[in-house]
Amino acid sequence: MLREAVAAGTKTGLHVSEIMDRGELVPGDIVVTVVADPVDHSDAANGFVLDGFPRPLVQAEALDDELCQRGLKLDPVLS
């Protein structure tokens, strides 16, 4: 998803590109934003699956906060 954001040339994608070009890890808050952005698109209107994300609890909490700001909430979660 990070590569897709870079390829799309979005503001976030350009920021991600700069970070990755320096060989650094993209901070968690930016990753959460990149992961949450596609839920605003029509192809996610009936739901979406996140595979391998979030991992640590802090990512899960940040994703929950980001989705709440968009008026969304997670329903089922599989571990």
C-alpha positions, 0 to 999 in steps of 0.5 A: 500500500505504501508503494501504491501511495508513492506511485499515485503521487499523493501528498502522503505518497510523496512524503513516504517516498522521501522516507523510503528513499533515505532507507528509513522505516515509515512511521506508524502514524503515516502507515495507518493513514495510508492503510485507512485511505482506501476505505474512503473509496467505493470499492471498500463500501461493502467492507474490506480485509486487512491482512497482516495489519495492524500488528502491535496494539498501538497500530490497532488503536491508531487504526481505530482512531483513524476509522472513527474520524471517518465515521467507521468502525471495525466489525469482526476481527480474526486473529 
